[in-house]
Amino acid sequence: MADSLTVWLRERTDAELVELLRLRPDLALPAPADLATLAGRLAVRTSVQRVIDGLDAFHLAVLAAAARGRASSAAVASQLAAVPRPEIDGAVERLLTVALIWGEPDSLTAVPAVLDVLGPHSYDTAVATEPPVEVIRREPAELDRFGTTAVLETLRLSEALAELWATEPPTLLRTGGLSVRELRKDAKLLSIEEPTTALLAEVLYAAGLVNATSGVEPVYLPTEEYDTWLAASAAARWSRLAAAWLAMTRQPSLVGQRGDRDRTISALSADVERGNAPALRAQVLDVLSALPPGSAPRESADVLAALAWRAPRRAHATRGFAEAILAEADVLGLTAAGGLTGYSRTLRAGTRAVAEQVLADALPRPVDEFLLQPDLTAVVPGPPTPALARELAAVADLESSGGASVYRITEATVRRALDTGRSAAGLHAFFTQRSRTAVPQALAYLIDDASRRHGTLRAGVASVYLRCDEEALLDRAVADRSLSELALRRVAPTVAISSTPLAKLLETLRAHGYAPAAESPEGEVVALEFDAPRAPTKPPERTFATRMASLDSTTQRADLVRRIRSGDALSELTSRMEPGAARVAAGIPGITSAATMGTLREAIKNSRRVLIGFAEPDGSTSRTTILPISMAGGVVRGHEPDSRALRAFPLHRVTGVAVLDED
């Protein structure tokens, strides 16, 4: 029977040690020199707390029962009498696997920090079954159809917010992020709540579709990737947003709350950063994934109760975030009526292309026509095609969306379309060709009346000039005091000039009730087209190169276990040397090489034999005795005492060195 944690680790199989490093990766940073070092790290309080905080209520109760003195599986079972013995044994085995306890089933000992972390709290012994989540059952296809409504709305609002920022870029605060005033303004223009606006902004940023510009006065703009995203299918566009939300280390629900310095937390600021956000989202959605496909929880409180059972020590601190995550998932369309949709299940499984296909099959077929109503509204009986949506957005305002969208046409929206270069004939053709119903006479009159008045004033580049065949109208514009900033100067009965840029001239005139149009040198009405401003493409999320990156596979963890065992064997050997012999603890290549190299230099200088441990190319470890003669170019060379053969060992493969000769 093992009488110490180090001996117990020595008796574990390689597979068991590999699993331990997988479940507790912090133990391998930096790589332990030997099993004694690994045993010491198992008792570090922060490492123990990290594991205990992730235990569910049942395993906590088993751990608490096993942690007081030398216990046994039978003793634990007697304290949890209501739980079947096989479940107790399984929990004990799990705790042994993560090394919170060690020993044999009839003699269990907790690592020293366990009692300190558990504290004086009592743990409920009647917690063997996770609390059930009462569900409302539906067909999976029906739940997916419910979710597509939120998917389409998310895409519409995301595009609307990005386009809004393209025309009216919000300024980046000096402290970082978006000001409260800008967020409130955007929410009002989009007719949505501020928390939803903050969520969309954070997701667009995380997806690399918006970013801040550089310069003296940085602003937020869509990136070049946004244009590519805009041309993709609806399913592909949504999957990019959903994947960004699942992975982003930011918690949008914090926006608007008070931060550590009693200052309001701004969207896109550093204060929204939460490193545990992806893990918490995964935990929340795991509860929903465990429900039958198509079903949704009857009450969100059941989901929160299940989360509290799965990680009771974190429940109080994360409850608010968990509630926000459930709400955000519904807004974005990952869930519908609280239940996880089929395409979201597929996306979480890591098959994004398949998820897009599942979503595409669930989305209603896009339509490219509408129904004009006598009240000058256009009803689109389904999601509009991108082309139809752009045309309608130019000539009408969206009043409502959902299964069907309603757009309202007014004098202002028709004038807006004419301002973009569309003609009256083109608008008549658009409504005639795309409407299932007859074009109302009132709409035809509205288009004709607006087009007659539109462009009566003409602006072009001279410095700039303003031309009008109606002298009285030009007289009024020149004399209008509200246009004094334009500094209009009459140069002919029908022509005035200004030093104001053309775009600014048109904007100011329109803001004061005039309806000017731009014209070409030939006198034809033209639309001024400008390249949409764009921010630089967002760089990839910063990654930190750590030694943990070398342990991302079972093979790599197995290689580390072999090196730890080699170091442990070398430590055992040096511990049995005579007291006068110099010795150095085993090291791991690239981690603890300074002491190893120092020892080799001294051995070369003083012509002393050394016992050297090294890793073979196949991952196995070996030991041999040499008389080192040189160390250069990343290689130590020496003679084997018996054969006098010259050997060379790459320093990065040396696992440990011990001096054998006495002074």
Secondary structure, 3 states (H helix, E strand, C coil): CCCCHHHHHHHCCHHHHHHHHHHCHHHHCCCCCCHHHHHHHHCCHHHHHHHHHCCCHHHHHHHHHHCCCCECHHHHHHHCCCCCHHHHHHHHHHHHHCCCEEEECCEEEECCHHHHHHCCCCCCCCCCCCCCCCEECCCHHHHHHHHHHHHHHHHHHHHHHHHHHHHCCCEECCCCCECHHHHHHHHHHHCCCHHHHHHHHHHHHHCCCEEECCCCCCEEEEEHHHHHHHCCCHHHHHHHHHHHHHHCCECHHHCCCECCCCCECCECCHHHECCCHHHHHHHHHHHHHCCCCCCEECCHHHHHHHHHHHCHHHHHHHHHHHHHHHHHHHHHCCEECCEECHHHHHHHCCCHHHHHHHHHHHCCCCECCEEECCCCEEEECCCECHHHHHHHHHHCEEEECCCCEEEECCHHHHHHHHHCCCCHHHHHHHHHHHECCCCCHHHHHHHHHHHHHCCCEEEECCCCEEEECCHHHHHHHHHCHHHHHHCCEEEECCEEECCCCHHHHHHHHHHCCCCCEEECCCCCEECCCCCCCCECCCCCCCCCCCHHHHHCCHHHHHHHHHHHHHHHHHHHHHHCCCCCCCCCCCCCCCCCHHHHHHHHHHHHHHCCCEEEEEECCCCCEEEEEEEEEEEECCEEEEECCCCCCEEEEEHHHEEEEEECCCC
